[in-house]
């Protein structure tokens, strides 16, 4: 009887110990589900809204300036023949994703006022990967918002950035050979993004023509 009594006590103790745990686990699961639903609702409220606040537009303009700055870094990687091709190809993907389309025109030549070869995004990436890109080294500086993002349709905003394209002297990067004032279009459009099992239509920043 003693053995069976001990077994019964063990079972009772296990039940007492684990029964609350099961309840806690269920509560935790319910809490996680509630948090997930609330998070999704917050994402929808923030990113799927049709009308953006001034604070949101300012944040997107800041993102656009960063994208323009990143473009130069990716272009350097794309054109660097000493790097592994996988890195260069990834840089090409990042450049392609930064612009409104692969057909966007880009003026990046040293002489702005003289006839110069103009690239579109697709040709720039293609020539870069094929080691045929002939561009003088440059940097973008003093990037500012020239025309703030403004609504142009039910699902679009447009604006313009101004900046300096600086060309350094060969072997003397601290010395500027030439500086050209340029502009870049900025577009804020709605795109489908997949979040788990859901698809949300959120705002995305894209760059336009560089002139």
Beta strands, then each sheet from edge to edge (+ up, - down):
strand 1: 105-106
strand 2: 119-120
strand 3: 139-153
strand 4: 156-169
strand 5: 172-195
strand 6: 198-210
sheet 1: 1+ 2-
sheet 2: 3+ 4- 5+ 6-
end
